[in-house]
């Protein structure tokens, strides 16, 4: 059971046109496990529940019902944390092979990210956090052909030159000083 002390974002759902194609994309590219499928009794769309964690029944719900003539997705982005920089390289290759487009890397200072459009045009981000903080939005090019060590050295140098630089620990302490007390 997920433990939270205040409302916490935990899962999201998207409407799709081609359910089978999109389920294959998300399960194969992001290694998500299908936890349940079915048609809702009150919500008459077909739903596929997926998760990467045994602690959460679903983290992404893929639902039928997106009209085929809809060209613009209102999803700003779906973000996936990944274990490391090599995972970003591996997922980039799998996503491209499964129909993702407009794939590009960005270094946000506090995170290294790869953005792409899934086969139906939803923006997807894969990212790895760094131990640094700079004010957002921040985006420098990210070249994943460099070694992990080189990328992290460059990221630290970029961040330390920014006047808003903090360590992650300092940023977290600032966050906790501004956050409401549990149960407040």
CNS distance restraints for C-alpha pairs under 8 A (distance, minus, plus):
assign (resid   1 and name CA) (resid  55 and name CA) 5.74 0.50 0.50
assign (resid   1 and name CA) (resid  56 and name CA) 7.11 0.50 0.50
assign (resid   2 and name CA) (resid  55 and name CA) 6.18 0.50 0.50
assign (resid   2 and name CA) (resid  56 and name CA) 6.78 0.50 0.50
assign (resid   4 and name CA) (resid   8 and name CA) 6.75 0.50 0.50
assign (resid   5 and name CA) (resid 182 and name CA) 5.49 0.50 0.50
assign (resid   5 and name CA) (resid 183 and name CA) 6.85 0.50 0.50
assign (resid   6 and name CA) (resid 182 and name CA) 6.63 0.50 0.50
assign (resid   6 and name CA) (resid 183 and name CA) 7.17 0.50 0.50
assign (resid  10 and name CA) (resid  59 and name CA) 6.55 0.50 0.50
assign (resid  11 and name CA) (resid  58 and name CA) 6.70 0.50 0.50
assign (resid  11 and name CA) (resid  59 and name CA) 4.16 0.50 0.50
assign (resid  11 and name CA) (resid  60 and name CA) 5.73 0.50 0.50
assign (resid  11 and name CA) (resid  61 and name CA) 7.87 0.50 0.50
assign (resid  12 and name CA) (resid  59 and name CA) 6.21 0.50 0.50
assign (resid  12 and name CA) (resid  60 and name CA) 5.14 0.50 0.50
assign (resid  12 and name CA) (resid  61 and name CA) 6.31 0.50 0.50
assign (resid  13 and name CA) (resid  60 and name CA) 5.40 0.50 0.50
assign (resid  13 and name CA) (resid  61 and name CA) 4.30 0.50 0.50
assign (resid  13 and name CA) (resid  62 and name CA) 5.74 0.50 0.50
assign (resid  13 and name CA) (resid  63 and name CA) 7.08 0.50 0.50
assign (resid  14 and name CA) (resid  60 and name CA) 7.82 0.50 0.50
assign (resid  14 and name CA) (resid  61 and name CA) 6.46 0.50 0.50
assign (resid  14 and name CA) (resid  62 and name CA) 5.35 0.50 0.50
assign (resid  14 and name CA) (resid  63 and name CA) 6.03 0.50 0.50
assign (resid  14 and name CA) (resid  75 and name CA) 7.96 0.50 0.50
assign (resid  15 and name CA) (resid  62 and name CA) 6.20 0.50 0.50
assign (resid  15 and name CA) (resid  63 and name CA) 4.74 0.50 0.50
assign (resid  15 and name CA) (resid  64 and name CA) 5.61 0.50 0.50
assign (resid  15 and name CA) (resid  65 and name CA) 5.85 0.50 0.50
assign (resid  15 and name CA) (resid  66 and name CA) 5.00 0.50 0.50
assign (resid  16 and name CA) (resid  22 and name CA) 7.12 0.50 0.50
assign (resid  16 and name CA) (resid  62 and name CA) 6.87 0.50 0.50
assign (resid  16 and name CA) (resid  63 and name CA) 6.01 0.50 0.50
assign (resid  16 and name CA) (resid  64 and name CA) 5.27 0.50 0.50
assign (resid  16 and name CA) (resid  65 and name CA) 6.19 0.50 0.50
assign (resid  16 and name CA) (resid  66 and name CA) 4.75 0.50 0.50
assign (resid  16 and name CA) (resid  67 and name CA) 7.89 0.50 0.50
assign (resid  16 and name CA) (resid 120 and name CA) 7.26 0.50 0.50
assign (resid  17 and name CA) (resid  64 and name CA) 6.17 0.50 0.50
assign (resid  17 and name CA) (resid  65 and name CA) 6.28 0.50 0.50
assign (resid  17 and name CA) (resid  66 and name CA) 4.84 0.50 0.50
assign (resid  17 and name CA) (resid  67 and name CA) 6.18 0.50 0.50
assign (resid  17 and name CA) (resid  68 and name CA) 5.73 0.50 0.50
assign (resid  17 and name CA) (resid 120 and name CA) 7.69 0.50 0.50
assign (resid  18 and name CA) (resid  22 and name CA) 6.23 0.50 0.50
assign (resid  18 and name CA) (resid  64 and name CA) 7.40 0.50 0.50
assign (resid  19 and name CA) (resid  23 and name CA) 6.00 0.50 0.50
assign (resid  19 and name CA) (resid  62 and name CA) 7.25 0.50 0.50
assign (resid  19 and name CA) (resid  63 and name CA) 7.06 0.50 0.50
assign (resid  19 and name CA) (resid  64 and name CA) 5.84 0.50 0.50
assign (resid  20 and name CA) (resid  24 and name CA) 6.14 0.50 0.50
assign (resid  21 and name CA) (resid  25 and name CA) 6.17 0.50 0.50
assign (resid  22 and name CA) (resid  26 and name CA) 6.23 0.50 0.50
assign (resid  22 and name CA) (resid  62 and name CA) 7.66 0.50 0.50
assign (resid  22 and name CA) (resid 119 and name CA) 7.28 0.50 0.50
assign (resid  22 and name CA) (resid 120 and name CA) 7.95 0.50 0.50
assign (resid  23 and name CA) (resid  27 and name CA) 5.94 0.50 0.50
assign (resid  23 and name CA) (resid  48 and name CA) 7.54 0.50 0.50
assign (resid  23 and name CA) (resid  62 and name CA) 6.96 0.50 0.50
assign (resid  24 and name CA) (resid  28 and name CA) 5.68 0.50 0.50
assign (resid  24 and name CA) (resid  29 and name CA) 7.99 0.50 0.50
assign (resid  25 and name CA) (resid  29 and name CA) 5.69 0.50 0.50
assign (resid  25 and name CA) (resid  30 and name CA) 7.89 0.50 0.50
assign (resid  25 and name CA) (resid  95 and name CA) 7.47 0.50 0.50
assign (resid  25 and name CA) (resid  98 and name CA) 6.16 0.50 0.50
assign (resid  25 and name CA) (resid 118 and name CA) 7.90 0.50 0.50
assign (resid  25 and name CA) (resid 119 and name CA) 7.94 0.50 0.50
assign (resid  26 and name CA) (resid  30 and name CA) 5.47 0.50 0.50
assign (resid  26 and name CA) (resid  31 and name CA) 7.14 0.50 0.50
assign (resid  26 and name CA) (resid  32 and name CA) 6.56 0.50 0.50
assign (resid  27 and name CA) (resid  31 and name CA) 4.87 0.50 0.50
assign (resid  27 and name CA) (resid  32 and name CA) 4.46 0.50 0.50
assign (resid  27 and name CA) (resid  33 and name CA) 6.41 0.50 0.50
assign (resid  27 and name CA) (resid  34 and name CA) 7.57 0.50 0.50
assign (resid  27 and name CA) (resid  50 and name CA) 7.85 0.50 0.50
assign (resid  28 and name CA) (resid  32 and name CA) 7.20 0.50 0.50
assign (resid  28 and name CA) (resid  94 and name CA) 7.85 0.50 0.50
assign (resid  29 and name CA) (resid  91 and name CA) 6.08 0.50 0.50
assign (resid  29 and name CA) (resid  94 and name CA) 5.54 0.50 0.50
assign (resid  29 and name CA) (resid  95 and name CA) 5.62 0.50 0.50
assign (resid  29 and name CA) (resid  98 and name CA) 7.58 0.50 0.50
assign (resid  30 and name CA) (resid  91 and name CA) 7.13 0.50 0.50
assign (resid  31 and name CA) (resid  52 and name CA) 7.18 0.50 0.50
assign (resid  32 and name CA) (resid  50 and name CA) 5.83 0.50 0.50
assign (resid  32 and name CA) (resid  51 and name CA) 5.32 0.50 0.50
assign (resid  32 and name CA) (resid  52 and name CA) 5.05 0.50 0.50
assign (resid  33 and name CA) (resid  50 and name CA) 5.27 0.50 0.50
assign (resid  33 and name CA) (resid  51 and name CA) 5.34 0.50 0.50
assign (resid  33 and name CA) (resid  52 and name CA) 6.14 0.50 0.50
assign (resid  34 and name CA) (resid  48 and name CA) 6.88 0.50 0.50
assign (resid  34 and name CA) (resid  49 and name CA) 5.78 0.50 0.50
assign (resid  34 and name CA) (resid  50 and name CA) 4.39 0.50 0.50
assign (resid  34 and name CA) (resid  51 and name CA) 6.67 0.50 0.50
assign (resid  35 and name CA) (resid  48 and name CA) 7.79 0.50 0.50
assign (resid  35 and name CA) (resid  49 and name CA) 5.51 0.50 0.50
assign (resid  35 and name CA) (resid  50 and name CA) 5.43 0.50 0.50
assign (resid  35 and name CA) (resid  51 and name CA) 6.86 0.50 0.50
assign (resid  35 and name CA) (resid  57 and name CA) 6.55 0.50 0.50
assign (resid  35 and name CA) (resid  58 and name CA) 7.01 0.50 0.50
assign (resid  36 and name CA) (resid  48 and name CA) 6.08 0.50 0.50
assign (resid  36 and name CA) (resid  49 and name CA) 5.19 0.50 0.50
assign (resid  36 and name CA) (resid  50 and name CA) 7.33 0.50 0.50
assign (resid  37 and name CA) (resid  46 and name CA) 7.32 0.50 0.50
assign (resid  37 and name CA) (resid  47 and name CA) 5.49 0.50 0.50
assign (resid  37 and name CA) (resid  48 and name CA) 4.44 0.50 0.50
assign (resid  37 and name CA) (resid  49 and name CA) 6.09 0.50 0.50
assign (resid  38 and name CA) (resid  46 and name CA) 5.53 0.50 0.50
assign (resid  38 and name CA) (resid  47 and name CA) 5.44 0.50 0.50
assign (resid  38 and name CA) (resid  48 and name CA) 6.80 0.50 0.50
assign (resid  39 and name CA) (resid  43 and name CA) 7.33 0.50 0.50
assign (resid  39 and name CA) (resid  44 and name CA) 5.74 0.50 0.50
assign (resid  39 and name CA) (resid  45 and name CA) 5.53 0.50 0.50
assign (resid  39 and name CA) (resid  46 and name CA) 4.30 0.50 0.50
assign (resid  39 and name CA) (resid  47 and name CA) 5.96 0.50 0.50
assign (resid  40 and name CA) (resid  44 and name CA) 5.01 0.50 0.50
assign (resid  40 and name CA) (resid  45 and name CA) 6.29 0.50 0.50
assign (resid  40 and name CA) (resid  46 and name CA) 6.85 0.50 0.50
assign (resid  40 and name CA) (resid  47 and name CA) 7.35 0.50 0.50
assign (resid  45 and name CA) (resid  63 and name CA) 6.28 0.50 0.50
assign (resid  45 and name CA) (resid  64 and name CA) 5.46 0.50 0.50
assign (resid  45 and name CA) (resid  65 and name CA) 6.27 0.50 0.50
assign (resid  46 and name CA) (resid  63 and name CA) 5.70 0.50 0.50
assign (resid  46 and name CA) (resid  64 and name CA) 5.35 0.50 0.50
assign (resid  47 and name CA) (resid  61 and name CA) 6.57 0.50 0.50
assign (resid  47 and name CA) (resid  62 and name CA) 5.79 0.50 0.50
assign (resid  47 and name CA) (resid  63 and name CA) 4.59 0.50 0.50
assign (resid  47 and name CA) (resid  64 and name CA) 6.68 0.50 0.50
assign (resid  48 and name CA) (resid  61 and name CA) 5.64 0.50 0.50
assign (resid  48 and name CA) (resid  62 and name CA) 5.16 0.50 0.50
assign (resid  48 and name CA) (resid  63 and name CA) 6.44 0.50 0.50
assign (resid  49 and name CA) (resid  57 and name CA) 7.62 0.50 0.50
assign (resid  49 and name CA) (resid  58 and name CA) 5.39 0.50 0.50
assign (resid  49 and name CA) (resid  59 and name CA) 7.55 0.50 0.50
assign (resid  49 and name CA) (resid  60 and name CA) 6.25 0.50 0.50
assign (resid  49 and name CA) (resid  61 and name CA) 4.62 0.50 0.50
assign (resid  49 and name CA) (resid  62 and name CA) 6.59 0.50 0.50
assign (resid  50 and name CA) (resid  57 and name CA) 7.36 0.50 0.50
assign (resid  50 and name CA) (resid  58 and name CA) 5.00 0.50 0.50
assign (resid  50 and name CA) (resid  59 and name CA) 6.06 0.50 0.50
assign (resid  50 and name CA) (resid  60 and name CA) 5.34 0.50 0.50
assign (resid  50 and name CA) (resid  61 and name CA) 6.13 0.50 0.50
assign (resid  50 and name CA) (resid  62 and name CA) 7.96 0.50 0.50
assign (resid  51 and name CA) (resid  56 and name CA) 6.63 0.50 0.50
assign (resid  51 and name CA) (resid  57 and name CA) 6.26 0.50 0.50
assign (resid  51 and name CA) (resid  58 and name CA) 4.70 0.50 0.50
assign (resid  51 and name CA) (resid  59 and name CA) 4.92 0.50 0.50
assign (resid  51 and name CA) (resid  60 and name CA) 6.41 0.50 0.50
assign (resid  52 and name CA) (resid  56 and name CA) 7.95 0.50 0.50
assign (resid  52 and name CA) (resid  59 and name CA) 7.34 0.50 0.50
assign (resid  53 and name CA) (resid  57 and name CA) 7.57 0.50 0.50
assign (resid  66 and name CA) (resid  70 and name CA) 7.29 0.50 0.50
assign (resid  71 and name CA) (resid 121 and name CA) 7.87 0.50 0.50
assign (resid  72 and name CA) (resid 121 and name CA) 7.29 0.50 0.50
assign (resid  73 and name CA) (resid 121 and name CA) 6.36 0.50 0.50
assign (resid  73 and name CA) (resid 122 and name CA) 5.73 0.50 0.50
assign (resid  74 and name CA) (resid 122 and name CA) 7.94 0.50 0.50
assign (resid  75 and name CA) (resid 122 and name CA) 6.04 0.50 0.50
assign (resid  75 and name CA) (resid 123 and name CA) 6.80 0.50 0.50
assign (resid  76 and name CA) (resid 122 and name CA) 7.56 0.50 0.50
assign (resid  76 and name CA) (resid 123 and name CA) 6.25 0.50 0.50
assign (resid  77 and name CA) (resid 122 and name CA) 6.81 0.50 0.50
assign (resid  77 and name CA) (resid 123 and name CA) 4.57 0.50 0.50
assign (resid  77 and name CA) (resid 124 and name CA) 5.19 0.50 0.50
assign (resid  77 and name CA) (resid 125 and name CA) 6.55 0.50 0.50
assign (resid  78 and name CA) (resid 122 and name CA) 7.72 0.50 0.50
assign (resid  78 and name CA) (resid 123 and name CA) 6.32 0.50 0.50
assign (resid  78 and name CA) (resid 124 and name CA) 4.68 0.50 0.50
assign (resid  78 and name CA) (resid 125 and name CA) 5.99 0.50 0.50
assign (resid  79 and name CA) (resid 124 and name CA) 5.82 0.50 0.50
assign (resid  79 and name CA) (resid 125 and name CA) 4.51 0.50 0.50
assign (resid  79 and name CA) (resid 126 and name CA) 5.75 0.50 0.50
assign (resid  79 and name CA) (resid 127 and name CA) 7.40 0.50 0.50
assign (resid  80 and name CA) (resid 124 and name CA) 7.82 0.50 0.50
assign (resid  80 and name CA) (resid 125 and name CA) 6.11 0.50 0.50
assign (resid  80 and name CA) (resid 126 and name CA) 4.75 0.50 0.50
assign (resid  80 and name CA) (resid 127 and name CA) 6.34 0.50 0.50
assign (resid  81 and name CA) (resid 126 and name CA) 5.82 0.50 0.50
assign (resid  81 and name CA) (resid 127 and name CA) 5.07 0.50 0.50
assign (resid  81 and name CA) (resid 128 and name CA) 5.93 0.50 0.50
assign (resid  81 and name CA) (resid 129 and name CA) 7.96 0.50 0.50
assign (resid  82 and name CA) (resid  87 and name CA) 6.31 0.50 0.50
assign (resid  82 and name CA) (resid  88 and name CA) 7.04 0.50 0.50
assign (resid  82 and name CA) (resid 126 and name CA) 6.50 0.50 0.50
assign (resid  82 and name CA) (resid 127 and name CA) 5.93 0.50 0.50
assign (resid  82 and name CA) (resid 128 and name CA) 5.84 0.50 0.50
assign (resid  83 and name CA) (resid  87 and name CA) 6.37 0.50 0.50
assign (resid  83 and name CA) (resid 128 and name CA) 6.86 0.50 0.50
assign (resid  84 and name CA) (resid  88 and name CA) 6.81 0.50 0.50
assign (resid  84 and name CA) (resid 128 and name CA) 5.97 0.50 0.50
assign (resid  85 and name CA) (resid  89 and name CA) 6.67 0.50 0.50
assign (resid  85 and name CA) (resid 112 and name CA) 8.00 0.50 0.50
assign (resid  85 and name CA) (resid 128 and name CA) 6.79 0.50 0.50
assign (resid  85 and name CA) (resid 144 and name CA) 7.88 0.50 0.50
assign (resid  85 and name CA) (resid 148 and name CA) 6.49 0.50 0.50
assign (resid  86 and name CA) (resid  90 and name CA) 6.21 0.50 0.50
assign (resid  86 and name CA) (resid 148 and name CA) 7.85 0.50 0.50
assign (resid  87 and name CA) (resid  91 and name CA) 5.96 0.50 0.50
assign (resid  88 and name CA) (resid  92 and name CA) 6.01 0.50 0.50
assign (resid  88 and name CA) (resid 113 and name CA) 8.00 0.50 0.50
assign (resid  88 and name CA) (resid 114 and name CA) 7.02 0.50 0.50
assign (resid  88 and name CA) (resid 126 and name CA) 6.67 0.50 0.50
assign (resid  88 and name CA) (resid 127 and name CA) 7.19 0.50 0.50
assign (resid  89 and name CA) (resid  93 and name CA) 6.49 0.50 0.50
assign (resid  89 and name CA) (resid 144 and name CA) 6.82 0.50 0.50
assign (resid  90 and name CA) (resid  94 and name CA) 6.38 0.50 0.50
assign (resid  91 and name CA) (resid  95 and name CA) 5.80 0.50 0.50
assign (resid  92 and name CA) (resid  96 and name CA) 6.09 0.50 0.50
assign (resid  92 and name CA) (resid 103 and name CA) 7.50 0.50 0.50
assign (resid  92 and name CA) (resid 114 and name CA) 7.66 0.50 0.50
assign (resid  93 and name CA) (resid  97 and name CA) 6.25 0.50 0.50
assign (resid  94 and name CA) (resid  98 and name CA) 6.23 0.50 0.50
assign (resid  95 and name CA) (resid  99 and name CA) 6.36 0.50 0.50
assign (resid  95 and name CA) (resid 100 and name CA) 5.23 0.50 0.50
assign (resid  95 and name CA) (resid 118 and name CA) 7.86 0.50 0.50
assign (resid  96 and name CA) (resid 100 and name CA) 4.81 0.50 0.50
assign (resid  96 and name CA) (resid 101 and name CA) 6.63 0.50 0.50
assign (resid  96 and name CA) (resid 103 and name CA) 7.83 0.50 0.50
assign (resid  98 and name CA) (resid 119 and name CA) 7.82 0.50 0.50
assign (resid  99 and name CA) (resid 118 and name CA) 6.88 0.50 0.50
assign (resid  99 and name CA) (resid 119 and name CA) 5.36 0.50 0.50
assign (resid 100 and name CA) (resid 116 and name CA) 6.18 0.50 0.50
assign (resid 100 and name CA) (resid 117 and name CA) 5.41 0.50 0.50
assign (resid 100 and name CA) (resid 118 and name CA) 4.65 0.50 0.50
assign (resid 100 and name CA) (resid 119 and name CA) 5.42 0.50 0.50
assign (resid 101 and name CA) (resid 116 and name CA) 5.79 0.50 0.50
assign (resid 101 and name CA) (resid 117 and name CA) 5.19 0.50 0.50
assign (resid 101 and name CA) (resid 118 and name CA) 6.76 0.50 0.50
assign (resid 101 and name CA) (resid 119 and name CA) 7.43 0.50 0.50
assign (resid 102 and name CA) (resid 115 and name CA) 7.62 0.50 0.50
assign (resid 102 and name CA) (resid 116 and name CA) 5.30 0.50 0.50
assign (resid 102 and name CA) (resid 117 and name CA) 6.04 0.50 0.50
assign (resid 103 and name CA) (resid 114 and name CA) 6.86 0.50 0.50
assign (resid 103 and name CA) (resid 115 and name CA) 5.54 0.50 0.50
assign (resid 103 and name CA) (resid 116 and name CA) 4.28 0.50 0.50
assign (resid 103 and name CA) (resid 117 and name CA) 7.09 0.50 0.50
assign (resid 104 and name CA) (resid 114 and name CA) 5.53 0.50 0.50
assign (resid 104 and name CA) (resid 115 and name CA) 5.41 0.50 0.50
assign (resid 104 and name CA) (resid 116 and name CA) 6.62 0.50 0.50
assign (resid 105 and name CA) (resid 112 and name CA) 7.63 0.50 0.50
assign (resid 105 and name CA) (resid 113 and name CA) 5.66 0.50 0.50
assign (resid 105 and name CA) (resid 114 and name CA) 4.24 0.50 0.50
assign (resid 105 and name CA) (resid 115 and name CA) 6.27 0.50 0.50
assign (resid 105 and name CA) (resid 141 and name CA) 6.28 0.50 0.50
assign (resid 105 and name CA) (resid 142 and name CA) 4.78 0.50 0.50
assign (resid 105 and name CA) (resid 143 and name CA) 6.76 0.50 0.50
assign (resid 105 and name CA) (resid 144 and name CA) 7.56 0.50 0.50
assign (resid 106 and name CA) (resid 112 and name CA) 6.22 0.50 0.50
assign (resid 106 and name CA) (resid 113 and name CA) 5.20 0.50 0.50
assign (resid 106 and name CA) (resid 114 and name CA) 6.17 0.50 0.50
assign (resid 106 and name CA) (resid 115 and name CA) 7.76 0.50 0.50
assign (resid 106 and name CA) (resid 139 and name CA) 5.62 0.50 0.50
assign (resid 106 and name CA) (resid 140 and name CA) 5.61 0.50 0.50
assign (resid 106 and name CA) (resid 141 and name CA) 4.88 0.50 0.50
assign (resid 106 and name CA) (resid 142 and name CA) 4.70 0.50 0.50
assign (resid 107 and name CA) (resid 111 and name CA) 6.39 0.50 0.50
assign (resid 107 and name CA) (resid 112 and name CA) 4.71 0.50 0.50
assign (resid 107 and name CA) (resid 113 and name CA) 6.17 0.50 0.50
assign (resid 107 and name CA) (resid 138 and name CA) 7.70 0.50 0.50
assign (resid 107 and name CA) (resid 139 and name CA) 5.32 0.50 0.50
assign (resid 107 and name CA) (resid 140 and name CA) 4.92 0.50 0.50
assign (resid 107 and name CA) (resid 141 and name CA) 5.83 0.50 0.50
assign (resid 107 and name CA) (resid 142 and name CA) 5.20 0.50 0.50
assign (resid 107 and name CA) (resid 155 and name CA) 7.31 0.50 0.50
assign (resid 108 and name CA) (resid 112 and name CA) 5.96 0.50 0.50
assign (resid 108 and name CA) (resid 113 and name CA) 7.27 0.50 0.50
assign (resid 108 and name CA) (resid 136 and name CA) 7.53 0.50 0.50
assign (resid 108 and name CA) (resid 137 and name CA) 7.39 0.50 0.50
assign (resid 108 and name CA) (resid 138 and name CA) 5.01 0.50 0.50
assign (resid 108 and name CA) (resid 139 and name CA) 4.65 0.50 0.50
assign (resid 108 and name CA) (resid 140 and name CA) 6.49 0.50 0.50
assign (resid 109 and name CA) (resid 130 and name CA) 7.09 0.50 0.50
assign (resid 109 and name CA) (resid 132 and name CA) 6.42 0.50 0.50
assign (resid 109 and name CA) (resid 133 and name CA) 6.25 0.50 0.50
assign (resid 109 and name CA) (resid 134 and name CA) 6.12 0.50 0.50
assign (resid 109 and name CA) (resid 138 and name CA) 7.05 0.50 0.50
assign (resid 109 and name CA) (resid 139 and name CA) 7.52 0.50 0.50
assign (resid 109 and name CA) (resid 155 and name CA) 5.94 0.50 0.50
assign (resid 109 and name CA) (resid 156 and name CA) 7.54 0.50 0.50
assign (resid 109 and name CA) (resid 158 and name CA) 7.22 0.50 0.50
assign (resid 109 and name CA) (resid 159 and name CA) 5.82 0.50 0.50
assign (resid 110 and name CA) (resid 129 and name CA) 5.93 0.50 0.50
assign (resid 110 and name CA) (resid 130 and name CA) 5.14 0.50 0.50
assign (resid 110 and name CA) (resid 131 and name CA) 6.82 0.50 0.50
assign (resid 110 and name CA) (resid 132 and name CA) 5.11 0.50 0.50
assign (resid 110 and name CA) (resid 133 and name CA) 4.75 0.50 0.50
assign (resid 110 and name CA) (resid 134 and name CA) 6.42 0.50 0.50
assign (resid 110 and name CA) (resid 168 and name CA) 7.90 0.50 0.50
assign (resid 111 and name CA) (resid 127 and name CA) 6.34 0.50 0.50
assign (resid 111 and name CA) (resid 128 and name CA) 5.44 0.50 0.50
assign (resid 111 and name CA) (resid 129 and name CA) 4.18 0.50 0.50
assign (resid 111 and name CA) (resid 130 and name CA) 5.19 0.50 0.50
assign (resid 112 and name CA) (resid 127 and name CA) 5.41 0.50 0.50
assign (resid 112 and name CA) (resid 128 and name CA) 5.29 0.50 0.50
assign (resid 112 and name CA) (resid 129 and name CA) 6.44 0.50 0.50
assign (resid 112 and name CA) (resid 130 and name CA) 7.28 0.50 0.50
assign (resid 112 and name CA) (resid 142 and name CA) 7.39 0.50 0.50
assign (resid 113 and name CA) (resid 125 and name CA) 6.43 0.50 0.50
assign (resid 113 and name CA) (resid 126 and name CA) 5.60 0.50 0.50
assign (resid 113 and name CA) (resid 127 and name CA) 4.27 0.50 0.50
assign (resid 113 and name CA) (resid 128 and name CA) 6.66 0.50 0.50
assign (resid 113 and name CA) (resid 142 and name CA) 7.84 0.50 0.50
assign (resid 114 and name CA) (resid 125 and name CA) 5.60 0.50 0.50
assign (resid 114 and name CA) (resid 126 and name CA) 5.32 0.50 0.50
assign (resid 114 and name CA) (resid 127 and name CA) 6.41 0.50 0.50
assign (resid 115 and name CA) (resid 123 and name CA) 6.89 0.50 0.50
assign (resid 115 and name CA) (resid 124 and name CA) 5.65 0.50 0.50
assign (resid 115 and name CA) (resid 125 and name CA) 4.51 0.50 0.50
assign (resid 115 and name CA) (resid 126 and name CA) 6.63 0.50 0.50
assign (resid 116 and name CA) (resid 123 and name CA) 5.75 0.50 0.50
assign (resid 116 and name CA) (resid 124 and name CA) 5.32 0.50 0.50
assign (resid 116 and name CA) (resid 125 and name CA) 6.57 0.50 0.50
assign (resid 117 and name CA) (resid 121 and name CA) 4.90 0.50 0.50
assign (resid 117 and name CA) (resid 122 and name CA) 5.27 0.50 0.50
assign (resid 117 and name CA) (resid 123 and name CA) 4.63 0.50 0.50
assign (resid 117 and name CA) (resid 124 and name CA) 5.97 0.50 0.50
assign (resid 118 and name CA) (resid 122 and name CA) 5.36 0.50 0.50
assign (resid 118 and name CA) (resid 123 and name CA) 6.50 0.50 0.50
assign (resid 118 and name CA) (resid 124 and name CA) 6.66 0.50 0.50
assign (resid 130 and name CA) (resid 168 and name CA) 7.79 0.50 0.50
assign (resid 131 and name CA) (resid 167 and name CA) 6.16 0.50 0.50
assign (resid 131 and name CA) (resid 168 and name CA) 4.95 0.50 0.50
assign (resid 131 and name CA) (resid 169 and name CA) 7.75 0.50 0.50
assign (resid 132 and name CA) (resid 156 and name CA) 7.11 0.50 0.50
assign (resid 132 and name CA) (resid 159 and name CA) 6.95 0.50 0.50
assign (resid 132 and name CA) (resid 165 and name CA) 7.25 0.50 0.50
assign (resid 132 and name CA) (resid 166 and name CA) 6.16 0.50 0.50
assign (resid 132 and name CA) (resid 167 and name CA) 4.67 0.50 0.50
assign (resid 132 and name CA) (resid 168 and name CA) 4.86 0.50 0.50
assign (resid 133 and name CA) (resid 159 and name CA) 7.12 0.50 0.50
assign (resid 133 and name CA) (resid 164 and name CA) 7.69 0.50 0.50
assign (resid 133 and name CA) (resid 165 and name CA) 5.60 0.50 0.50
assign (resid 133 and name CA) (resid 166 and name CA) 5.07 0.50 0.50
assign (resid 133 and name CA) (resid 167 and name CA) 5.75 0.50 0.50
assign (resid 133 and name CA) (resid 168 and name CA) 5.62 0.50 0.50
assign (resid 133 and name CA) (resid 171 and name CA) 6.73 0.50 0.50
assign (resid 134 and name CA) (resid 138 and name CA) 7.51 0.50 0.50
assign (resid 134 and name CA) (resid 159 and name CA) 6.24 0.50 0.50
assign (resid 134 and name CA) (resid 162 and name CA) 6.84 0.50 0.50
assign (resid 134 and name CA) (resid 164 and name CA) 5.20 0.50 0.50
assign (resid 134 and name CA) (resid 165 and name CA) 4.77 0.50 0.50
assign (resid 134 and name CA) (resid 166 and name CA) 6.57 0.50 0.50
assign (resid 135 and name CA) (resid 164 and name CA) 5.97 0.50 0.50
assign (resid 135 and name CA) (resid 165 and name CA) 7.63 0.50 0.50
assign (resid 142 and name CA) (resid 151 and name CA) 7.92 0.50 0.50
assign (resid 143 and name CA) (resid 151 and name CA) 7.73 0.50 0.50
assign (resid 144 and name CA) (resid 151 and name CA) 7.73 0.50 0.50
assign (resid 146 and name CA) (resid 150 and name CA) 6.22 0.50 0.50
assign (resid 146 and name CA) (resid 151 and name CA) 6.36 0.50 0.50
assign (resid 147 and name CA) (resid 151 and name CA) 6.26 0.50 0.50
assign (resid 148 and name CA) (resid 152 and name CA) 6.23 0.50 0.50
assign (resid 149 and name CA) (resid 153 and name CA) 6.15 0.50 0.50
assign (resid 150 and name CA) (resid 154 and name CA) 6.12 0.50 0.50
assign (resid 151 and name CA) (resid 155 and name CA) 6.07 0.50 0.50
assign (resid 152 and name CA) (resid 156 and name CA) 6.15 0.50 0.50
assign (resid 153 and name CA) (resid 157 and name CA) 6.27 0.50 0.50
assign (resid 154 and name CA) (resid 158 and name CA) 6.12 0.50 0.50
assign (resid 155 and name CA) (resid 159 and name CA) 6.13 0.50 0.50
assign (resid 156 and name CA) (resid 160 and name CA) 6.04 0.50 0.50
assign (resid 157 and name CA) (resid 161 and name CA) 6.33 0.50 0.50
assign (resid 158 and name CA) (resid 162 and name CA) 6.69 0.50 0.50
assign (resid 159 and name CA) (resid 165 and name CA) 5.69 0.50 0.50
assign (resid 160 and name CA) (resid 165 and name CA) 5.68 0.50 0.50
assign (resid 161 and name CA) (resid 165 and name CA) 7.52 0.50 0.50
assign (resid 166 and name CA) (resid 170 and name CA) 6.02 0.50 0.50
assign (resid 166 and name CA) (resid 171 and name CA) 6.25 0.50 0.50
assign (resid 167 and name CA) (resid 171 and name CA) 6.34 0.50 0.50
assign (resid 168 and name CA) (resid 172 and name CA) 6.06 0.50 0.50
assign (resid 169 and name CA) (resid 173 and name CA) 6.24 0.50 0.50
assign (resid 170 and name CA) (resid 174 and name CA) 6.30 0.50 0.50
assign (resid 171 and name CA) (resid 175 and name CA) 6.16 0.50 0.50
assign (resid 172 and name CA) (resid 176 and name CA) 6.20 0.50 0.50
assign (resid 173 and name CA) (resid 177 and name CA) 6.33 0.50 0.50
assign (resid 174 and name CA) (resid 178 and name CA) 6.54 0.50 0.50
assign (resid 175 and name CA) (resid 179 and name CA) 6.07 0.50 0.50
assign (resid 180 and name CA) (resid 184 and name CA) 6.30 0.50 0.50
